[in-house]
């Protein structure tokens, strides 16, 4: 009988009232200064936004983050948030965010007929054919939020279309024991996770 020892915890949500919320979000992120360096094949405000929309994003995603807290049975704090814009030919190389915590991707401008979702690399080899497995979140569209462990390697295929692809990425760190405490996503503190 099959007796799994591990699971890969990933979570997917659709943002309620997306079309209305998207306008305010785009207004906010379009005010950011975007840069492209020799090492980046995309535009981002990660180096220029001074983490200035972490609290905005926490409020914007509050219902979905509460669901995540309950399902993952974790309290957390958002430690970083940034926007990435991919124009024709732009892509993202394989990378991860850190060895612990979770990272999220909110698909802001995304046409499923043109763009591909972020591609995730399985954290272990296939034991039968000794190959690396790749997987995409399913049914991604604008307003989809996907959260996975931060250690997961992932990348973005080149944008082949004329329309830009825009995502907001963020990192979530679990709360530490009281003697190592950092501020938490306060709503989760009131949720009974048992």
C-alpha positions as CSV (number, residue, x, y, z in Angstrom):
1,X,0.0,0.0,0.0
2,X,1.2,3.5,-0.8
3,X,2.4,5.4,2.3
4,X,3.4,8.9,1.4
5,X,5.9,10.6,3.8
6,X,5.9,14.1,2.3
7,X,3.5,16.4,0.5
8,X,4.1,19.6,-1.5
9,X,1.9,22.3,0.0
10,X,0.7,24.8,-2.6
11,X,-2.4,26.9,-2.5
12,X,-4.4,28.7,-5.2
13,X,-7.1,31.3,-4.8
14,X,-9.2,33.7,-7.0
15,X,-9.4,37.3,-5.9
16,X,-13.1,38.3,-5.3
17,X,-14.2,41.4,-7.1
18,X,-11.1,41.3,-9.3
19,X,-12.1,43.8,-12.0
20,X,-12.9,46.5,-9.5
21,X,-9.8,45.8,-7.3
22,X,-7.5,45.5,-10.3
23,X,-8.0,49.2,-11.2
24,X,-6.8,50.4,-7.8
25,X,-3.9,48.0,-7.8
26,X,-2.7,49.0,-11.2
27,X,-2.9,52.7,-10.2
28,X,-0.7,51.9,-7.2
29,X,2.0,49.8,-9.0
30,X,2.1,52.0,-12.1
31,X,3.5,54.8,-9.9
32,X,6.5,52.7,-9.1
33,X,9.9,53.1,-10.7
34,X,10.8,50.1,-12.7
35,X,14.4,49.1,-13.7
36,X,16.0,46.5,-15.9
37,X,19.6,45.5,-15.2
38,X,22.1,43.5,-17.2
39,X,21.3,40.5,-15.0
40,X,17.5,40.8,-15.3
41,X,15.5,39.9,-18.3
42,X,12.4,41.7,-17.1
43,X,11.4,45.0,-15.4
44,X,10.9,45.2,-11.6
45,X,10.4,47.7,-8.9
46,X,11.9,45.3,-6.3
47,X,15.0,47.5,-5.9
48,X,13.2,50.8,-5.9
49,X,9.8,50.4,-4.1
50,X,11.3,50.4,-0.5
51,X,8.7,47.8,0.4
52,X,6.2,50.6,0.3
53,X,3.2,48.5,-0.6
54,X,3.5,45.6,1.8
55,X,0.7,46.9,4.1
56,X,-1.4,47.8,1.0
57,X,-1.0,44.3,-0.4
58,X,-1.8,42.7,3.0
59,X,-5.1,44.6,3.1
60,X,-5.8,44.0,-0.6
61,X,-5.3,40.2,-0.2
62,X,-6.8,39.9,3.3
63,X,-9.6,37.4,2.5
64,X,-7.3,35.1,0.6
65,X,-4.4,35.4,3.1
66,X,-6.9,34.5,5.9
67,X,-7.9,31.4,3.9
68,X,-4.2,30.5,3.5
69,X,-3.6,31.0,7.2
70,X,-6.4,28.6,8.0
71,X,-5.5,26.0,5.4
72,X,-1.7,26.0,6.0
73,X,-2.2,26.3,9.8
74,X,0.4,29.0,10.0
75,X,0.5,32.6,11.1
76,X,2.9,34.8,9.2
77,X,4.1,38.2,8.2
78,X,4.6,39.6,4.7
79,X,8.3,40.6,4.5
80,X,8.7,41.8,0.9
81,X,6.5,42.5,-2.1
82,X,7.4,43.7,-5.6
83,X,6.0,43.9,-9.1
84,X,7.5,42.3,-12.2
85,X,6.6,43.2,-15.8
86,X,7.5,41.0,-18.7
87,X,7.4,42.5,-22.2
88,X,7.9,40.5,-25.4
89,X,10.9,38.2,-25.0
90,X,11.3,38.8,-21.3
91,X,11.6,35.8,-19.0
92,X,12.8,34.8,-15.5
93,X,15.6,32.3,-14.9
94,X,15.4,29.4,-12.4
95,X,15.5,30.8,-8.8
96,X,14.0,30.5,-5.4
97,X,13.4,33.0,-2.6
98,X,14.8,31.4,0.5
99,X,15.0,28.2,2.5
100,X,11.9,28.6,4.6
101,X,8.5,30.4,4.5
102,X,6.1,30.8,1.6
103,X,6.1,33.0,-1.5
104,X,3.1,34.2,-3.5
105,X,2.4,35.3,-7.0
106,X,-0.6,37.4,-7.9
107,X,-1.3,37.5,-11.7
108,X,-2.3,41.1,-12.4
109,X,-2.1,41.3,-16.2
110,X,-2.2,37.8,-17.7
111,X,-3.8,36.4,-20.9
112,X,-3.9,32.6,-20.6
113,X,-4.1,32.4,-24.4
114,X,-0.7,34.1,-24.7
115,X,1.1,33.9,-21.4
116,X,2.3,30.9,-19.4
117,X,2.0,30.7,-15.6
118,X,5.1,30.5,-13.5
119,X,6.8,27.0,-13.9
120,X,7.7,25.2,-10.7
121,X,10.5,22.6,-10.5
122,X,9.7,19.6,-8.3
123,X,12.0,19.5,-5.2
124,X,12.9,15.9,-5.8
125,X,13.7,13.7,-8.8
126,X,11.1,11.2,-10.2
127,X,12.2,7.9,-8.7
128,X,11.1,5.8,-11.6
129,X,12.7,7.7,-14.6
130,X,15.2,9.8,-12.7
131,X,14.0,13.1,-14.2
132,X,13.1,16.5,-12.9
133,X,9.4,17.2,-13.0
134,X,8.0,20.6,-13.9
135,X,4.5,21.8,-13.1
136,X,2.4,24.9,-13.7
137,X,-0.5,26.1,-11.5
138,X,-3.7,25.2,-13.3
139,X,-6.5,27.5,-14.7
140,X,-4.5,30.7,-14.1
141,X,-6.1,34.0,-15.1
142,X,-5.9,37.6,-14.0
143,X,-6.7,37.7,-10.3
144,X,-5.3,34.2,-9.5
145,X,-3.1,34.1,-6.4
146,X,-0.7,31.1,-6.1
147,X,1.3,30.4,-2.9
148,X,4.1,27.8,-2.6
149,X,7.1,27.1,-0.3
150,X,9.8,29.8,-0.9
151,X,12.5,27.1,-1.4
152,X,10.7,25.9,-4.6
153,X,12.7,26.6,-7.7
154,X,10.7,28.3,-10.4
155,X,11.0,30.3,-13.6
156,X,9.0,32.1,-16.3
157,X,9.1,31.1,-19.9
158,X,9.7,34.0,-22.4
159,X,6.7,36.2,-23.1
160,X,6.0,35.5,-26.8
161,X,3.1,37.9,-27.1
162,X,2.9,41.7,-27.6
163,X,0.9,42.1,-24.4
164,X,2.9,42.5,-21.2
165,X,2.6,40.0,-18.4
166,X,2.4,41.6,-14.9
167,X,2.7,39.8,-11.6
168,X,3.2,40.9,-8.0
169,X,5.4,38.6,-5.9
170,X,5.7,38.5,-2.2
171,X,7.3,36.6,0.6
172,X,5.6,35.3,3.8
173,X,7.6,34.2,6.9
174,X,6.0,32.1,9.6
175,X,5.9,33.7,13.0
176,X,8.6,32.6,15.4
177,X,8.2,31.6,19.0
178,X,7.5,34.5,21.4
179,X,11.2,34.8,22.4
180,X,12.0,35.3,18.7
181,X,8.8,37.2,17.8
182,X,8.3,39.4,14.8
183,X,5.1,41.2,13.9
184,X,2.4,38.9,12.6
185,X,-0.5,39.2,10.2
186,X,-2.7,40.1,13.1
187,X,-6.0,38.6,11.8
188,X,-4.5,35.2,11.9
189,X,-3.8,35.6,15.7
190,X,-7.5,35.4,16.3
191,X,-8.2,32.4,14.1
192,X,-8.6,29.0,15.9
193,X,-6.6,26.7,13.7
194,X,-7.4,23.5,15.6
